Every structure is written in structure tokens, then in C-alpha cells.
Amino acid sequence: MAFQEPEANKRGSNSNFPRTEKRILRFKMGPFALALDTKNSFAASSSATDASGRKMDNLQMVPKKFFASINNEEEKPFDFLRILFEGVIAGGTAGVVVETALYPIDTIKTRLQVARGGGQIALKGLYSGLLGNLAGVLPASAIFVGVYEPAKQKLLKMFPENLSAVAHLTAGALGGIAASFVRVPTEVIKQRMQTRQFASAPDAVRLIVSKEGFKGLYAGYGPFLLRDLPFDAIQFCIYEQLRIGYKLAAKRELNDPENAVIGAFAGALTGAITTPLDVIKTRLMTQGSANQYKGIVDCVKTIVAEEGPPALLKGIGPRVLWIGIGGSIFFGVLERTKRYLAQNRPDNATSKKD
């Protein structure tokens, strides 16, 4: 075990050192670090002499951490407001971009799910209701990520490392619940317009409230949660876990294309699994005041009895395509925006000037 001897010690043991002078020599020994405190005291009762005659006292065995952070900086305190703000901005941006890009595919999916038997679907007006939908998507996406990010980071600190998936699942569900109060009315209006029940979003809101009451804006709220809570939890969990595994294998941060591919896979897989829930949600949301279905169970029984079990998978092709591509765009934009905001924080700007 070799080390470089301090210059003062090379002068021999008879050198007069100031009593207040203190030197610490540290040696890494497996999971421990050996700290040697070389105070210049000549009391034989409190010192030990090494092979070369030097005085060493106060030997300390200092435990060494088995897990270290990625960088050598001290762990920063949990900044809830900053994480919330950056999550809101990143989530809102990603939500608007992906909704605008993929709205026509979503319209086709909705019309397929509503069509009875072998009914034909119209391919006109595929952007019908987009502007009204964006007015809801922007705050809903912002709320979701704004809740998800701080919840995820807080839960990851609470759970052990081998239960990170539970933290991601829980954070995704919490984000989904918070966003549902905006998402559901937005979804009801969007799907009514996609099926050409209304000409504009304001007309949709006014007529729905007048005919069905305020609760009409929350038609299918139960099935929506039944679909979206597991969807959000599963999608974000798959995405986060794949990113963790990929980063460990690559031993570096991921780039934008890699985040996009992982997001596409997570979205497509989750979209396929939750298609039956999406069909039920769509039927209940678009039935209007007719109240053809009495609830989730009755909706499933009626669909299976009248159209057969395969009807529960209606629209699975456009849905998987839409959510797969959407996951690619959403997570790609999300990570890019988060990185941009992190690089342009006031503290970073100050340090760059210094």
C-alpha cells in the first residue's frame, strides 16, 4: 500500500512541528477508507509508531458508500417547484405536438369504434375538433407531467432501487388522476365532433350541458379512468424501465432517437393491451342522451351479444399505430424539452457567466 509522504515527514521524527498542524492521509481498503490523523503530539500513550519510526495516532476506519451518484457532486435537495414548472412546460409542449401530428389517425380510430357491424366510415373532416381539443390537451398534458415528475422523483427516493418500477407505476397513476378532470371533458367533446355530432367545440359544450347537464361533459368518466389509469401507469413504467436498462447497457445518456424508439415501443405495447378498455370508453362517451348502455358491464355484454367478442378489438390497428408513433413523438419532445429547460436554469446561466 503505497502513498506519497508529506514533505514535512521527510525531515525525520525530530523535526519540530507546530502542535496545531494536522494532516489526514486516506487509504482506500475495499469498502472502508483508512484515515490517518498525524497530529504532532509526542505522547506515547496516545500514538502508534510505524516501521519507519513516524508517529501516527487517531486511526479511524471510515465506512465507504457502496452506491455513489453518477457525478461526484453532493446530492441536490428536492426542488418541488422547479420540477413542477419544468414538468408543466415539457408536458404541455409534448402533448400539443403529438396531438396535432396524429389527430387524423385518432379520428379514424374513433369512427371505427363507433361504427356498427360493417358500417362504412367517412374519411372527410379528419381534423374536425382539433382546435377545441388542443385547448384541453395543453393543460391536461401539462398537469399530467407536472404531477408525474415530482411524484416520480419523490417516490424513487422513498422506494429501494429494486422497486423503481413501483414508483413509476404509482407516479403514472397519480398523474393520470390529476389530469383526468381536464382530459375527460376534452375527450367527450373531441369524440362527439369526430363523429360529426357537433360542428364546433363551443356548440358541443353548450348543447351537451343543455341536454345532459354538466355531468354530460364527464360521460364515461369511470371507463376513462379504467382505461387511462392502467394505460398511463403501464406506458410510463415500461418507458422508464427500458431507459434505465438501456442506459446501464450503453453506460451513457440516451440521445433523442433512442428515447423516441423506446417511447414508440412502450406506447404501441400499452395501446394494444388496453384496446378493449378504449372501445368501452368510446361507446359510453359517444352514446349521448340515448343512454343505450347502463354501465361498463352492460356495455361489454351488449357489444359481445350484438357484434361478437372481436368488436372489443375494433380500431386496434389505428390505435397501436397512433399511440406507437405518438409515444415516439411525445417522449422524444418531452426529453428534449426537459433537457433544454435544465440547461437554461438560472443557476446554470449564472455558473456559465462565472
C-alpha positions in Angstrom: 0.0 0.0 0.0 2.0 3.0 -1.3 1.4 6.7 -0.8 3.4 9.9 -1.2 4.8 11.0 2.1 4.1 14.6 3.1 7.2 16.8 2.8 7.3 17.6 6.5 7.6 14.0 7.4 10.7 13.6 5.3 12.7 15.7 7.7 12.7 13.0 10.3 10.9 12.4 13.6 13.0 15.1 15.4 11.6 18.0 13.5 9.6 20.5 15.5 6.1 20.6 14.1 3.5 23.1 15.4 1.1 21.4 17.7 -1.9 22.8 15.8 -0.8 21.3 12.4 -2.9 18.4 11.3 -2.5 16.1 8.3 -5.0 13.5 7.1 -3.8 10.5 5.0 -6.6 8.4 3.4 -6.2 4.9 2.0 -9.0 3.0 0.2 -9.3 -0.5 1.6 -12.2 -2.3 0.0 -15.4 -1.0 1.4 -13.6 1.1 4.0 -11.2 4.1 3.9 -8.4 4.3 6.3 -7.9 7.8 7.7 -4.7 8.6 9.4 -4.6 11.8 11.6 -0.9 12.9 12.0 -1.1 15.3 14.8 2.4 16.3 16.1 1.9 15.1 19.6 4.7 13.1 21.2 2.6 11.4 23.9 3.5 7.7 23.8 0.2 6.7 25.4 -1.9 8.1 22.5 0.3 7.3 19.5 1.5 4.3 17.5 4.8 4.1 15.7 5.1 2.6 12.2 8.0 0.7 10.7 9.9 3.9 9.8 9.6 5.4 13.2 7.0 8.0 12.3 4.2 8.9 14.8 0.7 8.1 13.8 -2.4 8.5 16.0 -6.2 8.5 15.9 -6.6 5.7 13.4 -10.1 5.8 12.1 -12.0 3.3 9.9 -14.4 5.4 7.9 -17.2 3.4 6.1 -17.2 3.9 2.4 -20.5 4.1 0.5 -21.3 1.2 -1.7 -23.5 3.3 -4.0 -22.3 6.5 -5.5 -24.1 9.1 -7.5 -23.4 9.4 -11.2 -21.4 12.6 -10.6 -19.3 13.5 -7.7 -21.3 16.5 -6.6 -23.4 16.5 -3.5 -26.9 15.4 -3.9 -29.1 18.4 -4.5 -32.2 18.9 -2.4 -35.6 18.1 -3.8 -36.8 21.3 -5.6 -40.6 20.7 -6.0 -41.5 24.0 -7.6 -38.7 23.8 -10.2 -39.6 20.1 -11.1 -43.3 21.1 -11.2 -42.6 24.1 -13.5 -40.4 22.2 -15.9 -42.8 19.2 -16.0 -45.7 21.5 -16.9 -43.8 23.2 -19.7 -42.4 19.9 -21.1 -45.7 18.0 -20.8 -47.7 20.8 -22.4 -45.3 21.1 -25.3 -45.1 17.4 -25.9 -48.9 17.0 -25.7 -49.6 19.7 -28.3 -47.0 18.5 -30.8 -48.2 14.8 -30.7 -51.9 15.7 -30.8 -51.5 18.0 -33.8 -49.4 15.5 -35.7 -51.6 12.4 -35.1 -55.1 13.8 -34.8 -56.3 12.3 -38.2 -55.3 8.8 -37.1 -57.2 9.2 -33.8 -60.3 10.4 -35.7 -60.2 7.2 -37.9 -59.8 5.1 -34.8 -62.8 6.7 -33.1 -65.0 6.3 -36.2 -64.1 2.7 -36.5 -65.0 2.0 -32.9 -68.4 3.7 -33.2 -69.4 2.1 -36.5 -71.9 -0.8 -36.1 -71.4 -4.0 -37.9 -69.9 -3.5 -41.4 -70.8 0.2 -41.5 -68.5 2.4 -43.6 -66.5 5.3 -42.1 -66.1 8.7 -43.6 -62.6 10.0 -44.3 -63.6 13.7 -44.5 -63.0 16.2 -41.8 -60.2 14.2 -40.1 -59.1 17.4 -38.3 -62.6 18.1 -37.0 -62.4 19.4 -33.4 -58.6 19.8 -33.3 -58.5 23.4 -32.0 -61.0 22.7 -29.3 -59.1 19.5 -28.4 -55.8 21.4 -28.1 -57.4 23.7 -25.6 -57.9 20.7 -23.4 -54.8 18.7 -24.3 -52.4 21.5 -23.4 -53.5 21.8 -19.8 -54.1 18.1 -19.4 -50.6 17.1 -20.6 -49.1 19.9 -18.5 -50.9 18.7 -15.4 -50.0 15.1 -16.0 -46.3 15.6 -16.4 -46.3 18.4 -13.8 -47.6 15.8 -11.3 -45.8 12.8 -12.6 -42.2 14.3 -12.5 -42.1 15.4 -8.8 -44.1 12.4 -7.7 -41.7 10.1 -9.5 -38.6 11.7 -8.1 -40.0 11.7 -4.6 -41.1 8.1 -4.8 -37.8 7.0 -6.2 -36.1 8.5 -3.1 -38.6 6.6 -0.8 -38.5 3.2 -2.5 -35.4 1.0 -2.7 -33.7 0.8 -6.0 -35.1 -2.7 -6.9 -38.7 -1.3 -6.6 -38.3 1.6 -9.0 -41.0 0.1 -11.3 -43.5 0.6 -8.4 -42.5 4.2 -8.1 -43.0 4.7 -11.9 -46.4 2.9 -11.8 -47.6 4.9 -8.9 -46.4 8.2 -10.3 -48.1 7.5 -13.6 -51.4 6.7 -11.9 -51.2 9.9 -9.8 -50.6 12.0 -12.9 -53.5 10.3 -14.7 -55.9 11.1 -11.9 -54.9 14.7 -11.7 -55.2 15.2 -15.5 -58.5 13.3 -15.8 -60.5 16.3 -14.6 -59.4 18.1 -17.8 -59.0 15.1 -20.1 -62.5 13.7 -19.8 -64.5 16.8 -20.9 -61.9 17.3 -23.7 -62.3 13.7 -24.8 -66.1 13.8 -24.8 -66.1 17.0 -26.9 -63.4 15.7 -29.3 -65.1 12.3 -29.9 -68.6 13.9 -30.4 -67.1 16.2 -33.0 -65.1 13.4 -34.6 -68.4 11.5 -35.1 -69.9 14.7 -36.5 -72.5 15.3 -33.8 -71.4 18.9 -33.4 -69.8 21.5 -35.7 -67.7 23.3 -33.2 -66.3 22.9 -29.6 -68.4 25.8 -28.2 -71.6 24.4 -29.7 -70.7 21.0 -28.3 -70.2 22.3 -24.8 -73.4 24.4 -24.9 -75.6 21.6 -26.3 -74.2 18.8 -24.1 -74.8 20.9 -20.9 -78.3 21.9 -22.0 -79.4 18.4 -22.9 -77.4 16.2 -20.5 -76.4 18.6 -17.8 -72.9 19.4 -16.6 -72.4 15.7 -15.9 -72.7 15.1 -19.7 -69.2 16.5 -20.0 -68.0 13.7 -17.8 -69.8 10.9 -19.6 -67.8 7.7 -19.4 -65.6 9.1 -16.6 -65.4 5.6 -14.9 -64.4 3.8 -18.1 -62.0 6.6 -18.9 -60.2 6.0 -15.6 -60.5 2.3 -16.1 -58.6 2.7 -19.4 -56.3 5.7 -18.7 -55.0 4.9 -15.2 -53.6 1.5 -16.2 -52.5 2.9 -19.6 -50.6 5.8 -18.1 -49.1 3.7 -15.3 -48.0 0.9 -17.7 -46.8 3.1 -20.5 -44.6 5.3 -18.3 -43.3 2.3 -16.3 -42.3 0.4 -19.4 -40.7 3.6 -20.9 -38.7 4.4 -17.7 -37.6 0.8 -17.1 -36.4 0.4 -20.7 -34.5 3.7 -20.4 -32.8 2.5 -17.2 -31.8 -0.8 -18.7 -30.6 0.8 -21.9 -28.5 3.4 -20.1 -26.9 0.8 -17.9 -26.0 -1.3 -21.0 -24.8 1.7 -23.0 -23.1 3.4 -20.0 -24.1 6.8 -21.2 -27.1 9.2 -21.5 -29.5 8.4 -24.3 -29.9 10.6 -27.4 -33.2 11.8 -28.9 -33.7 9.0 -31.5 -33.1 6.3 -28.8 -35.7 8.0 -26.5 -38.1 8.1 -29.4 -37.7 4.4 -30.2 -38.2 3.4 -26.6 -41.3 5.6 -26.4 -42.7 4.1 -29.6 -42.3 0.6 -28.2 -43.8 1.4 -24.9 -46.8 3.2 -26.5 -47.6 0.5 -29.0 -47.4 -2.3 -26.5 -49.6 -0.4 -24.0 -52.0 0.6 -26.7 -52.6 -3.0 -27.8 -53.2 -4.2 -24.3 -55.7 -1.5 -23.4 -57.8 -1.5 -26.7 -60.9 -3.3 -25.2 -61.0 -0.7 -22.5 -60.7 2.0 -25.1 -63.7 0.6 -27.1 -65.9 0.6 -24.0 -64.8 4.1 -23.1 -65.6 5.3 -26.6 -69.1 3.7 -26.8 -70.1 5.2 -23.4 -68.7 8.7 -24.2 -70.5 8.9 -27.6 -73.9 7.4 -26.7 -75.2 10.9 -25.8 -78.6 11.2 -24.1 -79.9 7.9 -25.6 -78.2 6.0 -22.8 -78.0 2.8 -24.7 -75.6 1.3 -22.2 -76.3 1.3 -18.5 -72.7 1.0 -17.5 -69.4 -0.8 -18.1 -70.7 -4.3 -17.6 -73.8 -3.7 -19.7 -71.7 -2.1 -22.4 -69.5 -5.2 -22.7 -72.4 -7.6 -22.7 -74.2 -5.7 -25.4 -71.2 -5.4 -27.6 -70.4 -9.1 -27.3 -74.0 -10.1 -27.8 -74.7 -7.9 -30.8 -71.3 -7.8 -32.6 -69.2 -10.6 -31.1 -66.0 -10.6 -29.0 -63.8 -9.3 -31.8 -65.7 -6.0 -31.6 -63.8 -5.3 -28.4 -60.6 -5.0 -30.5 -62.1 -2.6 -33.0 -59.7 0.1 -34.0 -56.7 -1.8 -32.6 -54.6 -1.2 -35.8 -55.0 2.6 -35.9 -54.8 2.7 -32.1 -51.4 0.9 -31.9 -50.1 2.9 -34.9 -51.3 6.2 -33.3 -50.0 5.5 -29.8 -46.8 4.0 -31.1 -46.0 7.0 -33.3 -47.4 9.2 -30.6 -45.2 7.7 -27.9 -42.2 8.2 -30.1 -43.0 11.9 -30.7 -44.2 12.6 -27.1 -41.3 11.1 -25.3 -38.8 12.5 -27.8 -40.2 16.0 -27.4 -40.6 15.5 -23.6 -37.0 14.6 -23.0 -35.7 17.2 -25.4 -37.7 19.9 -23.7 -36.7 18.8 -20.2 -33.0 18.8 -21.2 -33.4 22.3 -22.7 -35.0 23.6 -19.6 -32.4 22.0 -17.4 -29.6 23.6 -19.4 -31.2 27.0 -19.2 -31.9 27.2 -15.5 -30.9 30.5 -13.8 -28.3 28.7 -11.7 -26.7 27.2 -14.8 -26.7 30.6 -16.6 -25.0 32.2 -13.5 -22.3 29.5 -13.4 -21.6 29.9 -17.1 -21.0 33.6 -16.6 -18.7 32.9 -13.7 
